[in-house]
């Protein structure tokens, strides 16, 4: 309850002035009396009656109550008010029990403490600011005022200031010093007025001035019993039983106050309820019309609804004023017409011209047939909402049809399923096919139905407002469709499921696409995991995004260690420090220097080891994101193989040259030795002839003989030199070891194919697993293979590209020998050449060949104890076969 006194002091200048004047009277009266006591001025203490002066203790108690009352009207702290009231109460109790420190000759002590205590109680209740306690405070203040007025009347009669009409002497025990009586009356009156004002604060909002006057009349009503006794004492003699009469006055005051408060409270409550009801009705759009439809009452709500003030609306026909019509455009029925029952929706016109849609409810006024009360409800917003809802439902249905969405509502109590706009057709079922839960569950896969039921039970247990689901259903034509959806759940007051509204979407195609995409991703992942090349994906800032398993094996890092780090981690320091600058320059200029090109670089492993790599980088963009994919290949083994092949090629070339020299020396020794022999023979015959002539005495013949002899010696010396060369070439020393046959063949093939890639020659191998090891000089056997393979490649120059084939085959002839065959699809060997194929300086290449290659091959094979033969194939082409010693490796590594 707000502080009514403070509120009214702020809004009512008259009351504020009167209250301030009353409080000033109290303060001045007590202050003047205290000054008279302190300055020893008797007239200020008794106002001329020396036998009844005011005592300081009574004055101090009244002054404390007055101060507490002033503090109660202000937002003063509660402790201050309580202290003042406690001081006044303590003084009153000490006076009441005749305490020697307070009053020693106060025969008046009985009435003054009672007044003080009543004032303390009324001020304390006033401070609590509750309506019911305000009423008790008013009664208490009325009692204090009544006692003070009676005491003042007795004092005036006793002092002779007022003549007594009778002969009865007023009792002095009821007399009170006039300063105290006047102060108590004024203070009690002020508290009484404030208490009544607080108790009737609800009337402050009343518009009728008569209700405001009750604030001023009610205090006088409450002190009426005391006023009657006082006035009666002025007119008629005082009754002998004055003390008993004074005892009845407080009781009459209490009874009168209780009855008055009960009546006032009832009247105020009824009045306020009536007023509030009338105001509420007036705020609503209410119209009262007579039998002709003429407006006789026009509420404020109608003014707001239609814009017509009551002064202009009253007296006019309602339907004519508002241009009323029904929804179908026809004029409405007259008010009170027989067919007009219940509410009628009308379209009426506002004063500014816009239309208003209302629901008109007609009721008779007090049973009268000539007047009717019309209650108008503005349903414009509702109609607009209904139209918007209809449009929204139409758009929802169109959207559902466009996206194949089925919208349903499931009644959990009846298990009925209602499809909005027959949208179950979006799922491929006929309208009405799915009518309830059972008909829906009949087409759903059992395992999916069980999953949905478990999720539904969990959602209901948790009182979840929604849950999602996925299931497969079999259409009537046998086709299986995948459905995905979600549902919004509603529960009753007890928490039981009431209904659910949700959507179903046919996602069969999407699931199929996702399955295919997942399969492709799995295939791609499998390829990336098994491909020997490392794959690294970085963003445009060089941060590693993907690190394949092959990259983990190559660099020695786990993917989790490098993902999120800069790719410079995998580079040597001299290259890694510049890599970010390379990326920045590419982003700014777009110049491609590395992309789509094969580069040979050096990478750094986790252990710090640097390895040679082959790098190829590609670029991809998606959603404004640029990434670079690099494929890295470790070429360490390839470089080692190339170095080994280069070394082997040099060694074979050197051996070939030695063999060619040996063969050439053998040929020269064979061919030149004959003419040297003839020279020696001729010189020998000449020497004999010359010798015969010398015997006959010719000196010149002796000199000629000497020269011929020298020539013969020199020719013999040349022959000896040639024989030594032939012997050296004929020794054919070999370094035979156990060698794998397949390794020797494949290394020789690799040597031969270098430089012949453009021929598009297909080489196939038919290797007998039983012929796996040989006892031979690997270098010399590879020289044989190289010569045979090169002869085949040279023979295939003239053949079409689709008929260029070479076959290398091995087979075990027996336990001691292996046969190696090199055949081709070339033109074959001419019969003339075939018969003298192994003779020195005989070649199938014409002038382009020296004719000693096959001769060298045969010499090498024969040095191993084998044989070399050549033949033309029936299907075309030639075949060369040679044998080498076979070695069988038993389990355990033993040779046989």
C-alpha positions in Angstrom: 0.0 0.0 0.0 1.7 3.3 -1.0 1.9 6.1 1.6 -1.4 7.9 0.9 -0.5 10.8 3.1 2.6 11.6 1.2 0.8 11.2 -2.1 -2.0 13.5 -1.1 0.4 16.1 0.4 2.1 16.2 -3.0 -1.1 16.6 -5.0 -3.5 18.5 -2.6 -2.3 22.0 -1.7 -5.2 22.6 0.7 -4.6 19.4 2.7 -0.9 20.0 2.7 -1.5 23.5 4.2 -3.9 22.3 6.8 -1.6 19.4 7.8 1.4 21.7 8.1 -0.6 24.1 10.2 -1.8 21.4 12.5 1.7 20.1 13.0 3.0 23.7 13.6 0.3 24.1 16.3 1.5 21.0 18.0 5.1 21.9 17.8 4.6 25.5 18.9 2.2 24.6 21.8 4.7 22.0 23.3 7.7 24.2 22.6 6.1 27.2 24.3 5.1 25.2 27.3 8.6 23.8 27.6 10.0 27.3 27.3 7.7 28.4 30.1 8.9 25.5 32.3 12.5 26.2 31.6 12.1 30.0 32.0 9.8 29.6 34.9 6.9 31.4 33.2 3.7 29.9 34.8 1.3 31.4 32.3 2.9 29.5 29.5 2.4 26.3 31.5 -1.2 26.6 32.6 -2.6 29.4 30.4 -3.7 31.2 33.6 -4.8 28.3 35.7 -2.1 27.7 38.3 -3.5 24.6 39.9 -3.2 22.6 36.6 0.2 23.4 34.9 1.6 21.3 32.1 4.5 19.0 33.2 7.7 18.7 31.0 7.4 14.9 30.8 3.9 15.1 29.2 5.2 17.8 26.9 8.3 15.7 25.9 6.1 12.7 25.2 3.7 14.7 22.9 6.7 16.3 21.2 8.2 12.9 20.5 4.9 11.6 19.1 4.6 14.7 16.9 8.2 14.2 15.6 7.5 10.5 14.9 4.3 11.5 13.0 6.2 13.9 10.9 8.9 11.3 10.2 6.2 8.8 9.3 4.9 11.1 6.6 8.4 11.4 5.1 10.8 8.6 3.8 12.6 8.6 7.2 14.4 5.6 8.5 12.3 3.2 10.5 14.8 3.1 13.4 14.3 6.9 14.0 10.5 6.6 14.1 10.7 3.5 16.4 13.1 5.4 18.8 10.7 8.4 19.0 7.7 6.2 19.7 9.6 4.1 22.2 10.6 7.3 24.1 7.0 8.5 24.2 5.7 5.1 25.3 8.3 4.9 28.1 7.3 8.4 29.3 3.6 7.4 29.3 4.3 4.2 31.2 6.4 6.0 33.8 3.7 8.6 34.3 1.0 6.0 34.4 2.7 4.1 37.3 3.6 7.4 39.1 7.4 6.9 38.8 9.2 9.3 41.2 11.7 10.4 38.6 9.0 11.6 36.3 6.0 13.0 38.2 5.7 13.4 42.0 2.3 15.2 42.2 0.6 14.4 39.0 -3.0 13.5 39.9 -3.7 13.9 36.2 -1.3 11.1 35.2 -4.1 8.6 34.4 -5.6 10.4 31.4 -2.5 11.9 29.8 -0.5 8.6 29.5 -3.6 7.0 28.0 -3.8 9.7 25.3 0.0 9.3 24.7 -0.2 5.5 24.3 -3.2 5.8 21.9 -1.3 8.4 19.8 1.8 6.1 19.7 -0.3 3.2 18.6 -2.0 5.2 15.8 1.3 6.6 14.5 2.9 3.2 14.5 0.0 1.7 12.6 0.0 4.6 10.2 3.7 3.9 9.5 3.0 0.4 8.4 0.9 1.7 5.4 -1.6 -1.1 5.1 -5.3 -0.4 4.5 -6.6 -2.6 7.2 -4.1 -1.2 9.8 -5.0 2.3 8.6 -8.6 1.7 9.7 -7.4 0.6 13.2 -5.1 3.7 13.3 -8.1 5.9 12.6 -10.1 4.3 15.4 -7.2 4.7 17.8 -6.6 8.3 16.8 -10.4 9.0 17.2 -10.2 7.5 20.8 -7.2 9.7 21.6 -9.0 12.8 20.2 -12.2 12.0 22.1 -10.3 11.6 25.4 -8.4 14.8 24.8 -11.6 16.7 24.0 -13.4 15.4 27.1 -10.3 16.2 29.2 -10.2 19.7 27.8 -13.9 20.2 28.5 -13.5 19.1 32.1 -10.4 21.4 32.4 -12.3 24.4 31.0 -15.2 23.7 33.5 -12.9 23.1 36.4 -10.9 26.3 35.8 -14.0 28.4 35.4 -13.2 29.4 31.9 -16.5 27.9 30.9 -19.4 28.3 33.3 -21.0 25.1 34.5 -24.8 25.1 33.9 -25.3 22.9 36.9 -24.0 22.5 40.4 -21.8 19.5 39.8 -18.2 20.1 40.3 -16.1 18.5 37.5 -13.7 15.8 38.7 -10.1 17.0 38.7 -8.7 13.6 38.1 -10.1 13.9 34.5 -8.6 17.4 34.0 -5.6 17.9 31.8 -3.4 21.0 31.5 -4.7 23.1 28.6 -1.3 23.1 26.7 -1.3 19.3 26.7 -5.0 19.0 25.9 -4.8 21.4 22.9 -1.7 19.7 21.6 -3.2 16.2 22.0 -6.4 17.3 20.3 -4.6 18.8 17.3 -2.1 16.0 17.0 -4.9 13.3 17.3 -7.0 15.1 14.7 -4.0 15.3 12.3 -3.3 11.5 12.7 -7.0 10.7 12.4 -7.3 12.6 9.1 -4.2 10.9 7.7 -5.4 7.5 8.8 -8.8 8.0 7.2 -7.1 9.3 4.0 -4.9 6.2 3.9 -7.8 3.9 4.5 -9.8 5.5 1.8 -6.9 5.9 -0.7 -8.7 3.8 -3.2 -11.3 6.6 -3.5 -8.6 9.1 -4.7 -9.2 7.8 -8.3 -12.9 8.5 -8.2 -14.2 11.1 -10.5 -17.2 12.0 -8.3 -16.3 14.9 -5.9 -18.7 13.5 -3.3 -16.5 10.5 -2.7 -13.5 12.9 -2.1 -15.5 14.7 0.6 -15.7 11.4 2.6 -12.0 11.9 3.5 -13.0 15.0 5.5 -16.4 13.9 6.8 -15.3 10.5 8.2 -13.0 11.9 11.0 -15.9 14.0 12.4 -18.1 11.0 12.3 -15.6 8.9 14.3 -15.4 11.6 17.1 -19.2 12.3 17.2 -19.7 10.6 20.6 -17.1 12.8 22.3 -18.4 15.9 20.5 -22.0 15.2 21.8 -20.8 14.9 25.4 -18.7 18.1 25.1 -21.6 20.1 23.6 -24.0 18.6 26.1 -21.8 19.9 28.9 -22.1 23.4 27.6 -25.9 23.3 27.4 -27.1 21.1 30.3 -25.7 20.5 33.8 -23.0 17.8 34.0 -24.5 14.5 35.1 -23.4 13.2 38.5 -22.1 10.0 36.9 -19.7 11.9 34.6 -16.9 9.3 35.1 -19.1 6.4 34.0 -20.3 8.5 31.1 -16.7 9.2 30.0 -16.0 5.5 30.2 -18.9 4.8 27.8 -17.7 7.4 25.2 -14.6 5.4 24.1 -16.8 2.3 23.7 -19.3 4.2 21.7 -16.5 5.5 19.5 -15.2 2.0 18.9 -18.7 0.7 18.0 -19.5 3.7 15.8 -16.1 3.5 14.1 -16.5 -0.2 13.4 -19.9 0.2 11.9 -18.9 3.2 9.9 -15.8 1.4 8.5 -17.9 -1.6 7.7 -20.5 0.5 5.8 -17.9 2.6 4.1 -15.8 -0.4 3.0 -18.9 -2.1 1.6 -20.0 1.0 -0.2 -16.6 1.8 -1.6 -16.0 -1.8 -2.7 -19.4 -1.9 -4.5 -18.9 1.6 -6.0 -15.4 0.8 -7.2 -16.5 -2.5 -8.7 -19.5 -0.8 -10.4 -17.3 2.0 -11.6 -14.6 -0.4 -12.9 -17.2 -2.6 -14.6 -18.7 0.5 -16.3 -15.3 1.7 -17.3 -14.4 -1.7 -18.7 -17.7 -1.8 -20.7 -17.1 1.7 -21.9 -13.7 0.8 -23.1 -15.2 -2.0 -25.2 -17.1 -1.4 -28.4 -20.7 -1.4 -27.1 -23.6 0.2 -28.9 -27.2 0.5 -27.7 -29.8 1.0 -30.3 -33.6 1.2 -30.3 -36.0 -0.8 -32.4 -35.3 1.3 -35.5 -31.6 0.8 -35.2 -30.9 4.4 -34.0 -27.9 4.7 -31.7 -28.8 5.7 -28.2 -25.5 4.9 -26.5 -22.0 4.9 -28.1 -19.1 3.7 -26.0 -15.5 5.0 -26.0 -14.5 1.7 -27.5 -16.8 2.4 -30.5 -15.1 5.8 -30.8 -11.7 4.1 -31.1 -13.0 1.3 -33.4 -14.9 3.5 -35.9 -13.5 6.9 -35.3 -16.9 8.5 -34.8 -17.3 10.5 -31.5 -20.4 9.8 -29.4 -21.8 13.3 -30.1 -22.0 12.6 -33.8 -23.0 8.9 -33.6 -25.9 9.1 -31.1 -29.1 9.7 -32.9 -28.1 8.1 -36.3 -28.9 4.7 -37.7 -25.9 2.4 -37.0 -26.0 0.5 -40.3 -26.4 3.6 -42.3 -23.6 5.4 -40.4 -21.1 2.6 -40.8 -22.3 1.4 -44.3 -22.7 -2.1 -42.8 -22.9 -5.2 -45.1 -22.5 -8.9 -44.7 -19.6 -11.0 -46.1 -21.6 -11.7 -49.3 -22.3 -8.0 -49.8 -26.0 -8.0 -48.7 -27.4 -5.5 -46.2 -27.5 -6.9 -42.6 -30.9 -7.8 -41.0 -32.4 -5.1 -38.8 -31.6 -5.3 -35.1 -34.1 -7.6 -33.4 -35.2 -9.2 -36.7 -36.6 -12.8 -36.3 -33.8 -14.3 -38.3 -31.0 -12.6 -36.5 -29.7 -15.1 -34.0 -26.2 -15.2 -32.4 -23.3 -13.3 -33.9 -23.1 -11.8 -37.4 -19.9 -11.0 -39.2 -20.1 -7.6 -40.9 -17.9 -5.4 -43.0 -18.3 -1.8 -41.8 -16.5 1.4 -42.7 -14.3 3.5 -40.5 -14.8 7.3 -40.4 -11.5 7.6 -42.5 -12.9 5.3 -45.1 -11.0 2.0 -44.5 -13.1 -1.1 -43.9 -13.4 -2.9 -40.5 -14.4 -6.5 -40.1 -16.4 -7.0 -36.9 -18.5 -9.7 -35.2 -21.8 -8.2 -34.0 -23.5 -9.9 -31.0 -27.0 -8.6 -30.2 -28.6 -8.8 -26.7 -31.8 -7.2 -25.5 -31.4 -4.4 -22.9 -33.1 -5.5 -19.6 -35.6 -7.7 -21.4 -36.8 -4.8 -23.5 -37.9 -5.5 -27.0 -37.4 -1.9 -28.1 -33.7 -1.6 -27.2 -30.8 -3.8 -27.9 -27.2 -3.9 -26.8 -24.7 -4.6 -29.6 -21.3 -6.0 -28.7 -18.8 -5.4 -31.5 -15.6 -7.5 -31.8 -13.0 -6.3 -34.2 -12.0 -9.4 -36.1 -10.0 -7.5 -38.8 -6.7 -8.9 -37.5 -8.2 -12.3 -37.1 -9.6 -12.3 -40.6 -6.2 -11.1 -41.9 -4.5 -13.9 -39.9 -7.0 -16.4 -41.3 -6.3 -15.2 -44.9 -2.6 -15.3 -44.2 -2.9 -18.7 -42.7 -4.8 -19.9 -45.7 -2.2 -18.4 -48.0 0.5 -19.9 -45.9 -1.1 -23.3 -46.1 -1.4 -23.0 -49.8 2.3 -22.0 -50.1 3.2 -24.9 -47.8 1.3 -27.3 -49.9 3.0 -26.0 -53.1 6.4 -26.2 -51.4 5.6 -29.7 -50.2 4.6 -30.7 -53.7 7.7 -29.0 -55.2 10.1 -30.8 -52.9 8.2 -34.1 -52.5 7.4 -33.4 -48.8 4.6 -35.2 -47.0 3.2 -33.2 -44.1 1.3 -35.2 -41.5 -0.4 -34.9 -38.1 -0.6 -37.9 -35.8 -3.2 -38.2 -33.0 -1.4 -40.2 -30.3 -4.7 -41.1 -28.6 -6.6 -42.5 -31.6 -3.4 -43.3 -33.7 -5.1 -41.6 -36.6 -2.8 -40.0 -39.2 -4.0 -37.0 -41.2 -2.0 -35.8 -44.3 -2.1 -32.1 -45.1 -3.4 -31.6 -48.6 -3.1 -35.4 -49.4 0.7 -34.9 -49.5 1.2 -38.7 -48.8 1.2 -38.9 -52.6 4.6 -37.3 -52.5 5.8 -40.6 -51.0 4.3 -42.6 -53.9 1.2 -43.9 -52.1 -2.4 -43.2 -53.0 -4.5 -40.8 -50.9 -6.1 -42.5 -47.9 -3.7 -45.5 -48.0 -1.9 -44.4 -44.8 -4.8 -43.6 -42.4 -3.3 -44.7 -39.0 -0.2 -45.9 -37.4 -0.9 -49.5 -38.2 -1.3 -48.9 -42.0 1.9 -46.9 -41.9 3.8 -49.5 -40.0 2.7 -52.3 -42.4 4.8 -50.8 -45.2 7.9 -50.0 -43.1 10.8 -52.4 -42.8 10.5 -54.1 -39.3 14.0 -53.2 -38.2 13.5 -49.5 -39.1 10.1 -49.5 -37.4 11.7 -50.9 -34.2 14.4 -48.2 -34.3 11.8 -45.4 -34.7 9.7 -46.8 -31.9 12.7 -46.9 -29.6 13.6 -43.3 -30.5 10.0 -42.2 -30.0 9.9 -43.9 -26.5 13.1 -42.1 -25.6 11.7 -38.7 -26.8 8.5 -39.2 -24.8 10.4 -40.2 -21.7 12.6 -37.1 -21.9 9.6 -34.9 -22.9 11.6 -33.9 -26.0 9.7 -31.4 -28.2 11.0 -33.0 -31.4 12.8 -36.0 -32.8 14.0 -37.1 -36.3 13.8 -40.5 -38.0 14.8 -42.4 -41.2 13.1 -45.5 -42.5 12.6 -47.6 -45.6 9.2 -48.4 -46.9 8.0 -50.8 -49.6 5.5 -49.3 -52.1 2.5 -51.2 -53.3 4.4 -51.8 -56.6 7.3 -53.3 -54.7 9.7 -50.4 -55.1 11.8 -49.6 -51.9 12.0 -46.0 -51.0 14.1 -44.3 -48.3 12.2 -41.7 -46.2 13.6 -39.1 -43.9 11.7 -36.8 -41.6 11.3 -35.0 -38.3 8.4 -34.5 -35.9 7.3 -31.9 -33.4 5.7 -33.5 -30.3 3.0 -32.1 -28.1 2.0 -33.3 -24.6 -1.1 -32.9 -22.4 -1.1 -31.5 -18.8 -0.1 -34.9 -17.4 2.9 -35.2 -19.7 1.3 -37.9 -22.0 1.8 -37.6 -25.7 -1.1 -35.8 -27.3 -0.2 -35.4 -31.0 2.7 -34.9 -33.3 3.2 -32.8 -36.5 6.0 -33.6 -38.9 7.2 -34.0 -42.4 8.4 -36.9 -44.5 10.8 -36.4 -47.4 11.6 -39.0 -50.0 15.4 -39.1 -50.0 15.9 -42.3 -52.1 17.8 -40.5 -54.8 19.9 -38.6 -52.4 20.8 -41.7 -50.4 21.7 -43.5 -53.7 23.9 -40.6 -54.7 25.5 -40.5 -51.2 26.1 -44.2 -51.4 27.8 -43.9 -54.8 29.8 -40.9 -53.6 30.9 -42.8 -50.5 31.9 -45.8 -52.7 33.9 -43.5 -55.0 35.5 -41.9 -51.9 36.3 -45.3 -50.6 37.8 -46.3 -53.9 39.8 -43.1 -54.1 40.9 -43.5 -50.5 42.0 -47.0 -51.3 43.9 -45.9 -54.4 45.6 -43.1 -52.4 46.5 -45.4 -49.6 48.0 -48.0 -52.0 49.6 -45.8 -54.7 53.3 -45.7 -54.2 53.5 -41.9 -54.8 53.0 -39.7 -51.8 50.2 -37.2 -51.9 50.2 -33.9 -50.0 47.5 -31.3 -50.1 48.2 -27.8 -48.9 46.2 -24.5 -48.9 47.3 -21.2 -50.4 49.3 -20.4 -47.3 51.3 -23.6 -47.4 49.5 -25.3 -44.5 49.2 -29.1 -44.9 45.6 -30.3 -45.2 46.1 -34.0 -46.2 49.0 -36.3 -45.8 48.6 -39.7 -47.4 49.9 -43.1 -46.0 52.5 -43.1 -48.8 53.7 -39.7 -47.6 54.0 -41.1 -44.1 56.2 -43.9 -45.3 58.3 -41.6 -47.5 58.9 -38.8 -45.0 58.7 -40.7 -41.7 56.0 -38.4 -40.2 52.6 -39.5 -39.0 49.7 -37.5 -40.6 48.6 -36.1 -37.2 52.1 -34.6 -36.8 52.2 -32.6 -39.9 48.6 -31.7 -40.7 48.2 -28.0 -39.8 52.0 -27.4 -40.2 53.7 -25.5 -43.0 54.9 -27.7 -45.9 58.3 -26.1 -45.5 58.8 -28.7 -42.8 59.4 -31.3 -45.6 62.0 -29.2 -47.4 65.7 -28.5 -46.9 66.3 -25.2 -45.1 67.7 -23.4 -48.2 64.5 -24.1 -50.1 61.9 -24.0 -47.3 62.6 -20.4 -46.2 61.6 -19.2 -49.7 58.5 -21.4 -50.2 56.0 -18.9 -48.6 57.4 -16.2 -50.9 56.8 -18.5 -53.9 53.1 -19.0 -52.9 52.6 -15.3 -52.2 54.1 -14.3 -55.6 51.8 -16.8 -57.3 48.7 -15.5 -55.6 49.6 -11.9 -56.6 50.8 -12.5 -60.2 49.2 -15.9 -61.2 52.4 -16.8 -63.0 52.7 -20.6 -63.2 56.3 -21.8 -62.6 55.7 -25.1 -60.9 52.1 -26.2 -61.6 51.5 -29.0 -64.1 55.3 -29.5 -64.5 57.6 -32.3 -63.3 60.4 -31.1 -61.1 63.3 -33.0 -59.6 64.0 -31.7 -56.1 65.4 -32.8 -52.7 63.1 -33.4 -49.7 63.9 -33.8 -46.0 62.7 -36.7 -44.0 61.8 -36.7 -40.3 65.2 -38.0 -39.4 66.9 -35.2 -41.3 68.0 -37.3 -44.2 67.6 -35.7 -47.6 66.2 -37.8 -50.5 65.9 -37.0 -54.2 62.2 -36.7 -55.3 60.2 -36.2 -58.4 57.4 -33.6 -57.8 54.3 -32.7 -59.8 51.8 -30.1 -58.4 48.2 -29.4 -59.5 45.8 -26.7 -58.4 42.1 -27.0 -57.5 39.5 -24.4 -56.5 36.1 -24.8 -54.8 33.9 -22.3 -52.9 36.6 -19.6 -53.0 39.1 -22.0 -51.5 42.4 -22.7 -53.4 44.3 -25.9 -52.6 47.4 -27.4 -54.2 47.9 -31.2 -54.5 51.4 -32.5 -54.9 52.5 -36.0 -55.9 55.9 -36.9 -54.6 57.9 -39.9 -55.8 61.1 -41.1 -54.2 63.6 -41.6 -57.1 66.5 -42.8 -55.0 66.3 -46.4 -56.2 65.8 -45.2 -59.8 68.9 -43.1 -59.7 70.8 -46.0 -58.2 69.5 -48.3 -60.9 70.5 -45.9 -63.6 74.0 -45.6 -62.2 74.2 -49.4 -62.0 73.0 -49.8 -65.6 75.4 -47.1 -66.8 78.3 -49.0 -65.1 77.1 -52.3 -66.5 76.7 -50.8 -69.9 80.3 -49.5 -69.8 81.6 -52.8 -68.6 79.7 -54.7 -71.4 81.0 -52.2 -73.9 84.5 -52.7 -72.7 84.2 -56.5 -72.8 82.6 -56.3 -76.2 85.5 -54.2 -77.5 88.0 -56.8 -76.0 86.1 -59.6 -77.6 85.9 -57.8 -80.9 89.6 -57.1 -80.8 90.2 -60.8 -80.0 88.0 -61.9 -82.8 89.6 -59.4 -85.2 93.1 -60.6 -84.1 92.0 -64.1 -84.7 90.8 -63.2 -88.2 93.9 -61.3 -88.9 96.1 -64.1 -87.7 94.2 -66.5 -89.9 94.2 -64.5 -93.0 97.6 -62.8 -92.8 99.4 -65.9 -91.7 98.9 -67.5 -95.1 100.6 -64.8 -97.2 103.4 -64.6 -94.6 103.9 -68.3 -94.9 104.1 -68.0 -98.6 106.6 -65.2 -98.4 108.6 -67.3 -96.1 108.5 -70.2 -98.5 109.4 -68.0 -101.4 112.3 -66.5 -99.6 113.4 -69.9 -98.5 113.5 -71.1 -102.2 115.2 -68.0 -103.3 117.8 -68.4 -100.5 118.5 -72.0 -101.7 118.9 -70.7 -105.3 121.1 -67.9 -104.4 123.1 -70.3 -102.2 123.8 -72.5 -105.2 125.0 -69.5 -107.2 127.2 -68.4 -104.4 128.8 -71.8 -104.4 129.8 -71.1 -108.0 131.7 -68.0 -106.9 129.4 -64.9 -107.3 130.0 -62.3 -104.6 126.8 -60.3 -105.4 124.9 -63.4 -105.0 126.2 -63.7 -101.5 125.0 -60.2 -100.6 121.5 -61.0 -102.1 121.4 -64.2 -100.1 122.1 -62.3 -96.9 119.2 -59.9 -97.6 116.8 -62.7 -98.5 117.8 -64.5 -95.4 117.0 -61.4 -93.3 113.6 -60.9 -95.0 112.7 -64.5 -94.2 113.6 -64.0 -90.6 111.4 -60.9 -90.4 108.5 -62.6 -92.0 108.8 -65.5 -89.6 109.0 -63.0 -86.8 105.7 -61.4 -88.0 104.0 -64.8 -88.1 105.2 -65.5 -84.6 103.7 -62.2 -83.4 100.4 -63.0 -85.1 100.3 -66.5 -83.6 100.8 -65.0 -80.2 97.9 -62.7 -80.8 95.7 -65.6 -81.9 96.7 -67.6 -78.9 95.8 -64.7 -76.6 92.4 -64.3 -78.3 91.8 -68.0 -78.2 92.2 -68.5 -74.5 88.7 -66.9 -73.7 89.2 -66.8 -70.0 85.8 -66.7 -68.1 84.8 -65.9 -64.5 81.9 -68.4 -64.1 79.6 -68.1 -61.1 76.1 -69.2 -60.1 73.9 -66.4 -61.4 70.0 -66.0 -61.5 68.9 -66.4 -65.1 65.9 -64.0 -64.9 68.0 -61.1 -63.4 70.6 -61.4 -66.2 67.9 -61.4 -68.9 66.0 -58.4 -67.5 69.2 -56.3 -66.9 70.3 -57.0 -70.5 66.8 -56.0 -71.8 67.0 -52.8 -69.8 70.3 -52.0 -71.4 69.0 -52.7 -74.9 65.8 -50.7 -74.6 67.5 -47.5 -73.8 67.2 -45.5 -77.1 64.7 -47.8 -78.7 61.5 -46.6 -76.9 60.3 -44.9 -80.1 60.0 -48.3 -81.9 57.0 -49.3 -79.7 58.4 -52.8 -79.4 56.6 -55.3 -77.2 58.9 -57.6 -75.3 57.4 -60.6 -73.6 59.1 -63.1 -71.3 58.4 -66.9 -71.1 60.7 -68.0 -68.3 60.8 -71.6 -67.1 60.7 -71.5 -63.2 62.9 -74.7 -63.3 65.6 -72.9 -65.3 66.3 -70.3 -62.6 70.1 -70.5 -62.1 73.1 -71.0 -64.3 76.9 -71.3 -64.0 78.3 -68.6 -66.2 80.1 -65.3 -66.5 77.1 -63.0 -66.2 78.8 -60.1 -68.1 79.7 -62.3 -71.1 76.2 -63.9 -71.2 74.6 -60.5 -71.0 76.8 -59.4 -73.9 75.4 -62.3 -75.9 71.9 -61.3 -75.0 72.5 -57.6 -75.8 73.9 -58.6 -79.3 70.9 -60.8 -80.0 68.4 -58.3 -78.7 69.9 -55.4 -80.7 69.9 -57.6 -83.8 66.2 -58.2 -83.2 65.5 -54.5 -82.7 67.4 -53.6 -85.8 65.4 -56.3 -87.8 62.1 -54.8 -86.6 62.7 -51.3 -88.0 61.0 -52.3 -91.3 58.0 -54.0 -89.7 54.7 -52.3 -88.9 54.3 -50.9 -85.4 51.6 -53.3 -84.5 53.8 -56.3 -85.5 57.0 -55.5 -83.5 57.4 -58.2 -80.9 60.4 -59.8 -79.2 60.1 -63.0 -77.1 62.7 -64.1 -74.6 62.2 -67.7 -73.4 64.0 -70.1 -71.2 63.7 -73.8 -70.6 65.6 -76.6 -68.8 66.8 -79.1 -71.4 68.0 -81.6 -68.9 69.6 -81.6 -65.5 72.8 -80.0 -66.9 71.8 -77.4 -69.5 69.5 -74.4 -69.9 68.4 -73.1 -73.3 67.8 -69.4 -73.8 66.0 -68.3 -76.9 65.6 -64.8 -78.3 63.0 -64.6 -81.2 61.4 -61.7 -83.0 58.6 -61.0 -85.6 61.0 -59.5 -88.1 61.7 -60.5 -91.7 64.0 -63.4 -90.8 67.5 -64.3 -92.1 68.3 -64.9 -95.8 69.3 -68.5 -96.6 72.6 -67.3 -98.1 73.6 -65.6 -94.9 72.2 -68.3 -92.7 74.7 -70.8 -94.0 77.7 -68.6 -93.2 76.2 -66.7 -90.3 79.1 -67.2 -87.8 81.9 -66.6 -90.2 83.8 -63.4 -89.4 82.9 -60.3 -91.3 79.6 -61.8 -92.4 76.6 -59.5 -91.5 72.8 -59.4 -91.9 73.0 -55.6 -91.8 74.9 -55.1 -95.0 77.5 -52.4 -95.0 76.2 -51.1 -91.6 77.6 -54.1 -89.7 81.1 -55.4 -89.2 80.1 -59.1 -89.3 81.8 -60.1 -86.1 79.0 -59.8 -83.5 77.5 -63.3 -83.9 81.0 -64.7 -84.2 81.9 -63.2 -80.8 78.6 -64.5 -79.4 79.4 -68.1 -80.5 82.9 -67.9 -79.1 81.5 -66.7 -75.7 78.9 -69.5 -75.7 81.4 -72.1 -76.7 83.7 -70.8 -74.0 81.0 -71.8 -71.5 80.7 -75.2 -73.1 77.5 -74.5 -74.9 76.4 -74.0 -78.4 74.6 -71.2 -80.4 72.2 -71.9 -83.3 69.9 -69.8 -85.5 66.8 -70.6 -87.4 63.9 -68.9 -89.2 60.4 -69.3 -87.7 57.5 -70.7 -89.7 55.3 -67.8 -88.6 58.0 -65.3 -89.6 61.0 -63.9 -87.9 64.2 -65.4 -86.6 65.1 -67.2 -83.4 68.6 -67.6 -81.8 69.1 -70.2 -79.1 72.1 -70.9 -77.0 72.8 -73.2 -74.0 74.5 -72.5 -70.7 75.3 -74.9 -67.8 72.3 -75.3 -65.3 72.6 -75.1 -61.6 69.8 -76.6 -59.3 69.4 -75.0 -55.9 68.0 -77.4 -53.4 66.0 -76.4 -50.3 68.4 -75.2 -47.7 70.7 -73.4 -50.3 72.6 -76.5 -51.5 73.7 -76.7 -55.1 73.7 -79.6 -57.4 
